[in-house]
Amino acid sequence: MFGFKSLEIPIKEDCLPGRTQAIYNPENHFVTGAPMSECMSQDSPRILFGMGCFWGAEKMFWDLDCVKVTGVGYAAGHTPNPTYEEVCSGLTAHSEIVFVTYEDASNLEELLQVFWEGHDPTQFMRQGGDVGTQYRSGIYFFDKAQEELALKTKEIYQAKLDANGFGEIVTEILPVSEEFYAEDYHQQYLAKNPNGYCGHGGCGVRFKD
């Protein structure tokens, strides 16, 4: 089951069955102390970002003034309450994502700038040496305004990439259909493990000059 991984996202019928019980019960953010339950709260705006390995991706957001709380998990797949090992098998269809709950709508462009600059959105089903469908680039939105700004900033960043000799952006921009927390040891991983792996480098192209 955990051998060769296809770079095609499996259909629901081919995915692992998962489980009904959540694999992580949120407590407090290891760095900020904020309640992790706010990652899925309906009381503040939030968005999900897929940027490759979620360890390094989460670290880019938790210290931003406009961010209330971050966490990591899985989205855009089919298997309910998947484990990390199941996601890594390529048989759940999930993307590794960062939950970002923020103050208000005026903060979203800043977050999207961090997203575009923080990874290479032209890499298909990978980031650097991390290869697999769970490492795909993605923006997962909750409302029309988020979708529209994601598409607008994609156009802006594509023009910047074109001018610097990069290829086409392959980022998927989709509504959130389901979302699950990753296991506790993945949450704020690089704060708990300062010398831990982080494969993020980006393209070196700024969103704004």
N, C-alpha and C positions, 0 to 999 in steps of 0.2 A: 504493500500500500504506500510506503514512503520512499519508493525508488525514484525512477525518472519522472520528472514533472513536466507536463505539457505546458506550453505557453498560450494555450487556448483556455478561456474560462469555461468550465463545464456547465452543462444545463442542470436544472434542479434534480431531474431524475437520476443523474449520475453522481450526485453529491452524497457525502456521508450523512447518516441520520441525525447525529447530534444528540441533544438531551433537553429535557424540559427545565432542569435546574440550572440557575446561573452559576458560573464558575468563580465569580468574584463578587463580594458584597462591599460596596464602596464605604470607605471611612474618610480619613482626612488626607489632603495632599501632603506628601512628604516634605516638600520645599516650603510651601506657603501656608499650610495648615487649613486651607479652605476645604469645605466639605466636598468630597468627590461626587456626591450625589448630584451636584449642580451640573455635572457633565451631561446629564440627561434631563435637567430641569426644564420645565416649560415657562419659567418665570423670567428668563433672560434670553436674548438672542444667542444662537450658537450655530456652529458649522463644523463639518468634518473634513479633514484633509488627509489624503493618501500621498505620501512622499517617499516611499521606500520603507526601510526599517524604521519602525515607530519610535525607537529609543532616542535617536538623534533628532528626529523631527519634533518630538514633544518639547525638547529642551529649547528650541527656538522661540517658543511661545510663552512659557510660564512666567517669565520675568517682565513681559510687556505690561505697561501701565494699564492698558485698556482691557486686559484679559483677567477675568474673574477666577477661572480654574481651567486646568487642562487634565487630560487623561488619555490613555491609549486603549484601543480596542479593535474590533473587526466590523466591517460594514460591506454592503454591496455584494453579499453572498446569499447562500441558501441554507446552510446548515445552522440549526438553532443552537445557541450557546456553545460554539466550537472551542476546542482547546487550541493552544499554540501549535502543538504537533499536528493536529488535524488541518489547521490553516496552512502550515508549511508543506503539507502533502500535496497541495493544489486541488484537493477534492472537496473543498467547501465553497469555492468561488469568491471567498472574501478578499478584501484589501485590508492591509494593516493601516489603521487610521489614527489620527489624533483628534480627540474631542477638544474644541475650543469654545468656551462660553465667554462672551465678551459684554462690555458695558452697554453699548447702543449701536444703532445702525451706522453712525458716523465713523465707527472704528473699522468697518469691514474692509475698506480699501487698503488700510495699513496691514491688516492680516493677510490679504491676498498678495500684497507686495512681498511679505516674508515668505509666503508659499512659493511664489514664482522664482524668487531669487535663491531660496533655500535648497533647491534640488534641480535636477535636469529633467524638465518636462518633455524632452524630445526622446528620451530613452524608453523603448517599448518593453513592458513587463520586466523592468529591472531598474535598479539604481546602482551604478558602479558594479561591484562584484556580486551584489545580491540579485539573483535571477529567479523569477517566478511570478505567477499572477498576483500573489499577495503584495508584491512590491510595485505594483502599477501606480501611476500618477492619477490622482482623482480629487475632485471637489464634489462634496455631497451636501446638497443644500436643502433648506426647509421651506423656503418661500420664493416667490417670483423675483423679489428685489435682489436676493442673493444670487439667483440664477443669472439675472441680467448683468449684475456687476462682475460676476465670474467670467461671463462671455466677453464683456467689454474689456476687462483687464487681460484676458487671453489674447485678444486682438492687439492690444498695445504691446504686450510682451513678445508676441510673434514678430512684430515689426522690428523690435530691438534685436531679437535673435537673428532675423534675416540679415540685418545690417552687419552682424558679426559672424556670418558664415555658418550658423547652425541650421538644423533641419526643422521639420514641422513638429509642432506640439502635439503630443498624443494623449494628453490629459483627458480623462472622461469626466464629464460634468453631468451629474445625475441627482435626482431627488433621493432623499434618504428613504429607503424602504424598510430597513431593519438595522439595528445596531446592538452590539454586545461589548461589554467590558472584557479586556484581556485579563489574564491572571495578575494577582497582586505583585509578583516580583517584576513584572514589566512596567508597572506604574512608576514614573519618575526614575527610570532605570539608571540614567547617567548621573543623577544626584546620589543615588545609593552606591553606584560603582563608578567613581570619577575616572578611572582608567579603562572603562568599558568601551566596547566597539561602537564607533560612529562612522558610517560610510557616506556621510553627506558632504558634498562639495559645491554643488550647483554648477552653473555655466560660467560664473564670473561676469555675467552681464546684469547690470543694474536695471531695475524697473523704471526708475527716474534718474535723469542725469543730475 
